Amino acid sequence: DQINIELHDPLNYSHIFYTASHINMNTMGIASASIPAIYNDSYYITIRHRNSLETVSASPVSLAANVTYYAFDAAVKAYGSNMQLMADGVWTIISGDINQDGLIDSGDLTPADNKSAEAAVGYIPEDINGDGLVDSSDLTIIDNHSLLAIGAVTP
């Protein structure tokens, strides 16, 4: 899968200093990006994904070192603890925000339902579970998340 990584101003979150686009993320949820050396201050790190809620580091992260590691591997690592604990004990970014409006609601369920009726396949936002097919399992995820009134949380 792919994500975008944004570096946001810690004093004014609406100001984006840098975006690394189309970063490959492996099946273990690990991604690596090369950030130009001029961005060596502290920033909120924001992860954007094609059908997940925008997720932001809990606090600004220093990029002063040559190599910086940041893992969204616990709810406390995301601003507002905006993550989901899976049955296997792994914390994940919450999926289901197809229209990327920061909420998981009927605005996401309707397009997924339409694609499910078509048995749509491929790398498309409506495929929430990433199995390449839009079906009832994708609708269930969106429906469950919409019932919890989950939304993006930013500084």
FENKASUL-V264316 format. One record per backbone hydrogen bond with DSSP energy under -1.0 kcal/mol. NH is the residue of the N-H (numbers start at 1). CO is the residue of the C=O. Records with the same first field share a line. If there is no record, write none. Layout:
# FENKASUL-V264316
NH->CO ; CO
This chain:
# FENKASUL-V264316
3->23
4->48
5->20
6->46
7->18
8->44
9->15
15->12
17->7
18->7
20->5
23->3
25->1
26->30
29->26
39->36
40->38
43->61
44->8
46->6
47->55
48->4
52->49
53->94
55->47
57->45
58->77
61->43
63->41
73->71
77->74
78->75
79->56
81->78
83->81
84->92
86->90
89->86
92->84
96->51
97->51
98->96
104->150
108->105
109->105
110->106
112->108
113->109
114->110
115->111
116->112
117->113
118->114
119->116
120->115
122->132
124->122
127->124
128->126
134->120
138->135
139->135
140->136
141->137
142->138
143->139
144->140
145->141
146->142
147->143
149->146
150->145
152->102
